[in-house]
Structures are given as C-alpha cells and as structure tokens.
Amino acid sequence: MSVQNKVRRTTVPQIAARKGGEPIVSLTSYHAHTAAIVDKYADFILVGDSLGMVMHGMDSTVGVPLDLMIMHGKAVVRGTEKALIVVDMPFGTYEESPNMAFRNAAKIMKETGCGAVKLEGGTRMAETIRFLTERGIPVMAHTGLTPQSSHVMGGFKTQGRDEETWAAHEADATAVAEAGAFAVVLEGMVEPLAAKITKQIDIPTIGIGASADCDGQILVLEDMLGMNPWTPKFVKVYGTLGPMIEKAVSDYTDEVKSRVFPGKDQTYN
C-alpha cells in the first residue's frame, strides 16, 4: 500500500472534536479477527480489562495483569487500521502515584502501539490524569460505576439513584475534564444524571448503561453479540452467536461420531 493510499487512524483530537456532534461509536475487542470487523465501523475500539471476565473467566476485572492487557492490545492494533485504539490500565497499575501511572501508561503505549489509555476514577485521579496528559499520554477517563472498585461499591450497582449523590458524580466528571482527559466513559448511571453531565462538561461522554444523550456509546462486543448467557439490562443483543456456536459444535460432534465427517470433500485422494 502506498503512503498516499494508507488509511489514517482516527486521532484523539478528532474524538474530542465530536463533542455535541455525530454520536461516537465504540465497542470492545480483545483479539485481531474481531477487531478487524469492528474497525470498519467504530470510531474507537477499547481493549477493556473486561477481557479478564469475558475471555479468561475471572470473577471481576481486579485480577487482570498489565502484561495481559498489553498482549491483547497488540493483537487489536495488528488487526486494525482505522479506529483509535484505547487500552485500559488494569487495577494496581496507576493508583499509587502519577509517576507509577506514567511508567505503566508509557509501557502500554510503546509496546502495543495504541493511541490512548483509559483509567477509572474521578476527582481522586485528576492529578494523575493531568500528570499523564502533560507528558504526552492521552487519557480517557471513566466515572460512575467503576468495575475495578466493585468491592468497595458492594458490587456492580447503578449510580445516581439517590439524587443526593449527583453532585459528587458531577464533580468527578468536571475534574477529569479539567485535568485534560479527552473523553470520559459514564457507566451504570441513571439517565438524567448522565444527560446532565453531558451538557455540563466540554469533553465527549461515552455511555454504557447511561443515557442516549451521551456523545457516544460503547458496549462489550460479546454481550451485544449474544455470546453470554446473561447480559445486563443496558445491553441490547444484536446477534445470537452463542446459540449459533453451540449448534455448530453440536452438529460437528454428531458428524464425527457417525463418521460423516470428514467426508469426500474434506479428504485428500
């Protein structure tokens, strides 16, 4: 492919400029072949630490190590050419200090070739976000329901049901925006609160279990493809890959046992 014809990836400034404009489309992906499909449609792809639960059978995202994120991040970057790739910073890799966060964020970006990192936390992480962005690390923030803090929250609970808590959520979103985050994920948040925050801050909001008024939306790919036996309320299932895969495996098993497979078409003479 010539330099002139090479596809240019979506950039961080381009995502930031979409505030209040055409909704931003995003999905998660953890491997090259699904990323290549999503890349045709998504503005950015998140290599989420949800891969610990989706791909590796973990009970939460807390146990996901940095090297695992980097391995999957490399695969997604290799499988794509258009979308901005954002990689989650896993639990324990950024909370201790801004210096620690910079070392690990730089490692992620250098080893994967991704365009940005994402970290969880609002006001408490503002100093770290500012430290990273001032040193050339683009940061997507994540507030509301933050899965890495699920043990403190007492589980995956919807945020903002009590209007008395709204001020704290608004402060979190404002703090990360002012610290330099180019966008913020609002997760598991009641619709009116997410809509209010979207109007208040100057960076794009990306909803997941939030509001259609957010500047964009993201879902876990396997959830929206119907690959999990249970999906959260906020997920719309757009496919039925789970049942399709099971039927294919069942049909294969029957044909192997009955010696129908391999047949003439699958056998070398």
Secondary structure by P-SEA (a helix, b strand, c coil): cccccccccccaaaaaacccccbbbbbbbcccaaaaaacccccbbbbccccccccccccccccccaaaaaaaaaaaaaaccccbbbbbbccccccccaaaaaaaaaaaaaaccccbbbbbbcccaaaaaaaaaaacbbbbbbccccccccccccccccccccccaaaaaaaaaaaaaaacccbbbbccccaaaaaaaaacccbbbbbcccccccccccccccccccccccccccccccccaaaaaaaaaaaaaaaaaaccccccccccc
